[in-house]
């Protein structure tokens, strides 16, 4: 199943800068692991916000939740998930 996932990071502005730097590095490593596993398929950042849109793939919503919850910034994330279904007029379909 494919999902359109919007993630916004809400780390406290007065949060520990060292913790923030460590989390950013860990988040990058985890994103690479999820991409290598075929779960995180595409990712776009949203200019002007600490947020992104991504195409994620998982067998079901539970597996997707587990993948998102594995992100180091998870406690500070606002996540919106939209399941995607094939459209008969999709020009990308073969």
Buried (B, 14 or more C-beta within 10 A) or exposed (E): EBBBBBBBBEBEEEEEEEEBEEBEEEBEEBBEEBBEEEBBEEBEEEEEEEBBBBBBBBEEEEBBEEBBEEBBBBEBBEBEBEEEEEEEEEEEEE
